Amino acid sequence: MKVAVSGAMGRLGSVIAHGISNTNELQLSGAYAPGHAGKTVAGVGVDDVIENIDAQILVECAHPGVVMENLKKWHAKGMSVVVGTSGFTEDRIAELKSFWGEDDPGCLIVPNFSIGAVLMMRFAEMASPYFDSAEVIERHEDTKPDAPSGTALATAMRMGKHRSPSEQKDSTEVVRGARGGLISGVRVHSLRMKGMLSDQEVAFSNNGEIFSIHHSSTSYESFVNGALLAIRYVKTIKGVEIGLDTALDFDAKNI
């Protein structure tokens, strides 16, 4: 299969491009990165014109500010797309679904390509209805362009489906924002720190017990296996789908 990467000169995009080029069944057929035309990544020339990109599947890793316009263009080209860009809130997902139909080629939104992070989100959703208190603390590098992270957004939205309004309590803040942001009834705290890559804790408690789920990525290499799984899976679906959970189940059936 021909696969291209958008945002191919970024740290995530470039490591995924190299991962694709190292497989036997996938061909890295293009790399899109405005302002970098003429450079190469994983042995492929970088282009800054979307119309020049030739691929069956596109992995989108561009900045959140441009990703929606890119997706409209990939959609017009009839490509299947894996979206690795962060920041897909419920409103943004609704905007995507407004032009990406249920019978269109697959568009898979992946908040985090790390297999461990995917399992963390699944386990957090499973645990959510059994604990009175639940909060998310995510830590990323200080240059990350969005807060909270896409992983934290997705985690909180999934957890919130299993929590009642009575559990969505607020506290008086002496300093505005001290209690974090509220997403689907779950408090989310975003830390931006030098030297961090990707780290998230989901903290639960009841009277008499504390339970925590914690995941860290220490290298961008941790995202390659999940990206390859998403690429192989997206050709099997139609319309917009969120997360790698179903892809993991699909992969387990085909091992």
C-alpha positions in Angstrom: 0.0 0.0 0.0 1.2 3.5 -0.8 1.3 5.6 2.4 2.2 9.3 2.7 2.8 11.4 5.8 1.7 15.0 6.3 3.8 17.0 8.8 6.6 14.7 7.8 9.4 17.0 9.0 8.0 17.1 12.6 9.3 14.7 15.3 6.2 12.5 15.2 5.8 12.6 11.4 9.4 11.9 10.7 9.6 8.8 13.0 6.4 7.4 11.5 7.8 8.0 8.0 10.9 6.0 8.9 8.7 3.3 10.4 6.7 3.0 7.2 9.8 2.8 5.1 11.2 -0.1 7.3 8.2 -2.3 6.6 7.9 -4.8 3.8 4.2 -4.4 2.9 4.0 -0.5 3.0 5.5 2.0 0.7 6.3 5.5 1.8 5.1 7.2 -1.3 5.1 10.9 -0.2 5.9 13.4 2.4 4.0 16.7 2.8 5.5 19.6 4.8 4.9 23.2 3.7 8.2 25.2 3.7 10.4 22.1 3.5 10.1 21.3 -0.3 13.3 19.7 -1.6 14.3 18.1 1.7 14.1 14.4 2.3 12.8 12.2 5.0 13.3 8.4 5.1 14.7 8.6 1.6 11.6 10.3 0.1 11.5 13.9 -1.2 9.4 16.4 0.7 6.6 18.2 -1.2 4.7 21.3 -0.1 1.8 20.9 -2.6 -1.1 18.6 -1.5 -2.1 17.9 -5.1 1.3 16.3 -5.7 0.8 13.7 -3.0 0.0 10.2 -4.3 -1.1 7.7 -1.7 -3.9 5.3 -0.7 -3.5 6.2 2.9 -2.4 9.5 4.5 -1.1 9.8 8.0 -1.8 13.4 9.2 0.6 14.8 11.8 0.3 18.5 11.0 -0.2 21.4 13.5 -3.8 21.6 15.0 -4.2 25.0 13.4 -4.1 23.6 9.9 -5.2 20.0 10.3 -8.9 20.6 9.4 -8.2 22.3 6.1 -5.7 19.5 5.3 -8.4 16.9 6.1 -10.8 18.5 3.7 -8.3 18.2 0.9 -7.3 14.6 1.7 -11.0 13.8 1.7 -11.5 15.4 -1.7 -8.7 13.2 -3.0 -10.5 10.1 -1.7 -7.8 8.9 0.7 -8.1 6.9 3.8 -6.6 9.0 6.6 -5.1 8.3 10.0 -5.1 11.5 12.2 -2.3 11.7 14.7 -2.8 15.5 15.3 -3.8 16.4 18.8 -6.7 18.5 20.0 -9.8 16.7 18.7 -12.5 17.8 21.0 -16.2 16.8 20.6 -16.8 20.0 18.7 -13.9 19.3 16.3 -15.0 15.7 15.8 -18.5 17.0 14.9 -16.9 19.4 12.4 -15.0 16.6 10.8 -18.1 14.5 10.5 -20.0 17.4 8.9 -18.0 16.7 5.7 -16.6 13.2 6.2 -19.5 10.9 5.5 -20.3 7.5 7.0 -19.7 5.8 3.7 -16.5 7.6 2.8 -13.1 6.0 3.1 -11.9 5.5 6.7 -10.8 8.4 8.8 -9.3 7.1 12.1 -8.6 9.7 14.8 -5.8 8.5 17.1 -5.2 10.5 20.2 -2.1 8.6 21.0 -0.2 6.0 18.9 1.4 4.4 21.9 -0.1 0.9 22.6 0.5 1.5 26.3 -1.4 4.8 26.2 -4.3 3.1 24.3 -4.6 0.5 27.1 -4.4 3.2 29.7 -7.4 4.9 28.2 -9.3 1.7 28.0 -8.5 0.7 31.6 -9.5 4.3 32.8 -12.9 4.0 31.1 -13.4 0.6 32.7 -12.5 1.9 36.2 -14.4 5.2 36.0 -17.9 4.0 37.2 -16.4 2.4 40.3 -14.7 5.4 41.9 -16.2 8.5 43.5 -13.2 10.7 42.6 -11.3 10.7 39.2 -8.9 13.2 37.8 -6.4 13.3 34.9 -2.8 14.7 35.2 -0.9 14.9 31.9 2.7 16.1 31.5 4.2 17.1 28.1 7.1 19.2 26.9 6.8 22.9 27.3 6.7 23.5 23.5 3.5 21.4 23.0 1.1 23.6 21.0 -2.1 22.5 22.8 -3.5 21.9 26.2 -4.9 19.6 27.3 -3.3 16.9 25.2 -5.4 14.8 22.8 -4.9 11.8 25.0 -6.2 13.6 28.1 -9.2 14.9 26.1 -10.0 11.4 24.9 -9.5 9.9 28.3 -11.8 12.3 30.1 -14.5 12.1 27.4 -14.5 8.3 27.7 -14.5 8.4 31.5 -17.3 11.0 31.6 -19.7 8.6 29.8 -19.7 6.5 33.0 -20.0 9.3 35.6 -23.1 10.8 37.0 -23.7 14.6 37.3 -23.5 14.4 41.1 -19.9 13.4 40.7 -19.0 16.5 38.7 -18.4 18.7 41.8 -16.6 22.0 41.7 -14.4 23.6 44.4 -13.9 27.3 45.2 -10.7 28.4 43.5 -8.5 30.9 45.3 -6.5 31.2 42.0 -8.5 30.7 38.8 -7.7 27.5 37.0 -6.1 25.9 40.1 -8.5 22.9 39.9 -7.8 22.4 36.2 -10.2 22.2 33.3 -13.5 20.3 33.3 -14.0 17.9 30.5 -17.1 15.6 30.5 -17.2 16.0 34.3 -13.6 15.0 34.8 -10.9 17.4 36.0 -7.8 17.6 33.7 -4.5 19.2 34.7 -2.0 20.0 32.0 1.7 20.3 33.0 4.2 21.7 30.5 7.8 20.9 31.5 11.2 20.9 29.9 12.6 17.5 29.3 9.2 15.7 29.2 7.8 13.8 26.2 4.5 12.3 27.1 3.2 11.2 30.5 -0.3 10.8 31.9 -1.7 9.6 35.2 -5.4 8.9 35.8 -6.0 9.1 39.6 -9.0 7.4 41.2 -10.1 7.2 44.8 -12.9 6.0 47.1 -13.1 6.2 50.9 -10.2 3.9 52.0 -8.6 3.3 48.7 -6.5 5.0 46.0 -6.0 3.6 42.5 -3.8 5.1 39.8 -3.1 4.2 36.1 0.1 5.7 34.8 1.8 5.7 31.4 5.0 7.3 30.1 6.5 7.5 26.6 10.2 8.2 26.8 10.9 8.2 23.0 9.0 9.0 19.8 9.8 5.4 18.8 7.0 4.3 21.2 4.5 5.7 18.6 5.6 3.7 15.6 3.9 0.3 16.3 0.6 1.9 16.9 0.9 4.1 13.8 1.6 1.0 11.7 -1.4 -0.8 13.3 -3.6 2.2 12.5 -2.4 2.3 8.9 -3.2 -1.4 8.3 -6.6 -1.0 10.0 -8.0 2.2 8.5 -8.5 0.5 5.1 -11.0 -1.8 6.7 -13.4 0.9 7.9 -15.7 3.5 6.5 -16.4 7.0 7.9 -14.9 8.5 11.1 -13.7 6.3 14.0 -11.9 7.3 17.1 -9.1 5.5 18.9 -7.0 2.4 18.4 -9.1 0.1 20.6 -11.0 -1.5 17.8 -7.8 -1.7 15.8 -6.2 -3.7 18.7 -9.2 -6.0 18.7 -9.0 -6.4 14.9 -5.2 -7.1 15.1 -5.7 -9.7 17.8 -8.1 -11.6 15.6 -5.7 -11.7 12.8 -2.5 -12.7 14.6 
